[in-house]
Amino acid sequence: MQRIVFYGKGGIGKSTISANVSASLALRGKRVLHVGCDPKHDSTVALMRGQLIPTVLSRDFERVVRPEEVVTVAPVGVHCAEAGGPHAGVGCAGRGISRMIEVFDRADLISP
């Protein structure tokens, strides 16, 4: 399993680049899980052609989780998930990402 992660300060184009890389890889037949971690859902909304997908944190995952409950497949074939968390400038996005990783682990989405 190969992983590509985009980090950096806000406003430098990570969402656009990551969405385009994900779409390009999926169109080449690669299996891609694209995880958005932006309060505005910039990268997943681009892949989903304007559709907002439910965030991981907005769902009730106290029971066993299946991958299809967490992931939405974009028209180009990219499997998308959005972490969720506090609104921009409020709270810690890290909590949303930590909770999402717990849910992904239970859904067996990140095992090699």
Buried (B, 14 or more C-beta within 10 A) or exposed (E): EEEEEBEEEEEEEBBEEBBBBBBEBBEEEEEBBBBBBBBEBBBBBBBBEEEEBEBBBEEEBEEEBEEEBBBBEBEBBBBBBBBBBEEEEEEEBEBBBEBBBEBBEBBEBEEE
